Amino acid sequence: MVLNAHSSPAAVRAAARQGLWQGPTAGLANGYVQANLAILPSAIADDFLKFCLANPKPCPLLAFASQPGQTRFDIGGNTLEIRSDAPRYNLFRHGELTETVSDLTAHWRTDMVSFLIGCSFSFEEALQQGGIELRHQTEQKNVPMYNTNLQLTPVGPFQGNMVVSMRPMRAAAAIRAIQICSRFPTVHGAPVHLGDPALIGIRDLQAPDYGDAVSIKPDEIPVFWACGVTPQVAIKNAKPDLAFSHSPGCMLVTDLTNASLAVL
């Protein structure tokens, strides 16, 4: 299956639903919003909603289920099937990652509540239009993501530290990236850190906790954004009997346009 920047969101979702695409979605369906997923039992869904509102940088809410068990969402003028339209899903049982699957239908429960959370892949189009290279796309890799020592605001059973994604660039490009991404607060907004990774608890940029390592040139600095994998850390700490998420880098591609999320 061949997908690329010119593929439609519907084509990406159809390929995921049919099991024909199970890889990262960075660089696919340019111009359209990609979403992280967090799916939890209704008993703790209210706490998770409050957790997202208390931590909007790593957990910017795009949409959430109006009732438990909801599997279909009307977003951007088309209907999404939450259980099958992302390429890969993680399953957590009592806080432990137990399995990665391409479809949640066989594991679904009627008490599950779904949350769609903004993804940094959405602002990458604007960065590229600004002339900024994205190394993970150049090298055809998943973006590198790291656990940090940046503490989140706890709510109920949800707590932990922020996960960040990293893109290397020259200092002038980093300044431009801050200006560009500040216009997209619903997909993580401006970077949370740049420069020395040790200051946020990252020991080795070539050993990401999620995704793939990328090359960093001598005249470049690492630039870090809050990442939508952060809820997976919170889910592990909350230890619900069952929870689902996207597999890092394998997003749900929606029909919302990135331009619709931009603010002045």
N, C-alpha and C positions, 0 to 999 in steps of 0.2 A: 504494500500500500504506500503510495507516494503522497505525502502531504507537505505543504510549504507555506510561505508567508501569504500566498494568494488564495489559499484554501478558505472556504467559507466556514464559519462556526458550525453550521449544520453538518458539513462534510467531516469535520474533526469529530464531532459527537457521534455521527453514524459509524465512523471507523472504530471509535472506542467501543460503541455498543456491540459491534459485530466481532470484537476481539482482533481487529486488523491493525490497530495502533495501540501499543501499550507502553510507549516511551514518553519522554518529556515533551511538553507542549510549548516551550520557549521558541519563539520565532514562527509559530504557526498562527494563521488567521490574523495577520497584522491588522490593527485598528479596532480590535474587539477585546472586551474585558474578560480576563481569566480569573477564576475564583478558587480559593482554597476551600476545603470542606471540613466541617466538624459536625458529627452526628452523634447525639447523646440520648440517654433515656430521659423521658419527660420529668422524672423526679428531680433531676438536677439541672434541667434546661434553663430555669429562671436564674439560677446562680451563674450559669455560663453566660447568659445574656448580660447580666450585670458585670461580669468579669470583662467581657468585650468592651462594654461602655467605659469601664474604668481603665482600660488599656487600649485606647484607640489606635495607637501607632502600630503595634504588631497585629492587632485584631480589629481592623476597620470593617464593620458590618456592611454588607451589600444587601442581604436579604435573609430572612429566616422563616421557618414553617409557621403557618398560622394555627396549626393544630398537630398533635402527635400523629405519626403514621403517614403524614403527607409525603408523597414521592414525586409529584409533578409540580413544577414551578413555571409560571408564565413570566419570562424575563426578556425584555428587549423585543417583544412582539412574537416570540416563539416559545413553545413548551419544552422544558428540559425534564428528563427522567433522572432523578438524583442517584438512583441505584446502579446505573449502567453507562452514563454519558461521560464519565471521567475515564482515562485510560487505565489507572490502577488505584486500588484502595488498600489502606491498612486497616486491619482488625485488631482491636485492643480488648483484652479480657483481664479485668481487675488490674488495669494499668500496664499490662505487659503486651507488647507487640507480638501477636501469635501467628499472623498470617497476612500475606499480601495477595489480593485477588483482583480479577478484572471485572467482577460483577458482584453486587451485594444482595441480589434478589434472594438467594438461598439462605442468607443470614439475617434478613430483615425481620424486625419486630414492629408491631403496631404502636408501641410506645416511643419510638425513636423520633427525635426532633432534629431537623437539619438546619445548619447555619452556613451561609455562603459569605466568605471573608475575602476582602480585596487582596490582590496579588501583585507583586512588583513586576511581573511580566507585562502588566498592562502599561506601565510607564516607559517600558523599554523602547517602544515605538517612538515616543517623543524624544528620548535620548538619541536614538539613531538619526532622527530628523534634525537634531541639533549637531550632528556630525561627530557624535561620541561612539567609539567602538565598544562593543560588548564582547569581551574576550571569550566567554563561554559559547556564544553563538559562532564566533570566528572559528573556534576549535571544535565546534559541534559536540559540546558537552552540556551536562546539566549544571546549572549555576551552583557554585560552592556555598554551603550554608554551615554555620557554626553555632554551637552553644556558647553563651556568654555569662558574665557575672552581673549583667544588668537586671536588677530585680523588678518583678512585676508587682502591681497592686493586687493583693490577694482578695478573693471573694469566695466565701463558703469553702468548698473543698479545692478550689482552683487557685494554684499558686505556682511559683517557679521563677526561672530566669528567661530572658528574651533570647530567641534565636534570630540570627542576622544572616542576610545574604551579602556576598561581597563581589564587587566589580573593580578591577584595577584600572587606573587611569592617571594621566598626568595631572598636576595640580590645577592648571588652567581649566582642564576638562571637568575636574571635580567641582570647581566653583560654578561652572555652567550647569552641571548636573543638579546642584543644590537649587539653583534658580528654576530649572525646568520642573523638578519633582515637587517643589513646594506648591505647584498648581494642582497636584493630585493627592489630596489628603485621604481620599477614600481607598487609595491603593498604596498606603504606607507613607506617602509624602516624601519629605526631604530625608537625607541620610541621618542616622543617629550617631555616627562616628566616622572619622577618617584618620589615617595614619597608624601609629603603633597599635597593633592588635592586642598586645599584652595588657594594655590599659583597660580592655573590656574582657579580659580573661581568656583570650585565644592564644594558644602556645605555638601552633604551627599552621601556617596558611596552606601548606601542602598536605595537610591531613584534615580535611573538612569532616564534620560530623554527619553531613548529608550532602548529596550531590557529588561533583567531581572537582578535583584541583585544577586550576588553570595557571598558565604561565604569567609571571609578573616581570615586566621589564625594569632595568635599573633606574630609569627616570620616572617610574610610576609609584603611586601610593595606593594602598587598598582603601576602598570606600565601602562603608557598611550601611545597609538598610534594614530596618525592622522587617521580619519575615513571618509569613503566615503559617510556618511550621510551628511557631510558638504555641498555638493551642494544643499541639500534640504533646508537648512537655507538660502543659497543665492537665491534660487528660491522664497522662501517666501518673501524675501526682494525686489526682482526684480518685483514681482507681475504681471507676464504675464497672459493674459486672460485664458490660459490653459497650463498646464505642467504635465508631468508624471515622476515618479521615481519608483524604486523598493521599496517595504516595508522593513524597516530596518531589516537586518538579512536574508532576502529572496532574494538571489542573482541569477543572471543568471550564470549557470555553463557552461563553455566553454570547448572546446577540446584542448586548449593550455595546455601544461604541466607546472607545477610550475618550474621545473628544467630549462625550456627554458628561464625563466625570471631572473635567477640568474646571478650575475656578480661577478668577482673576487675582 
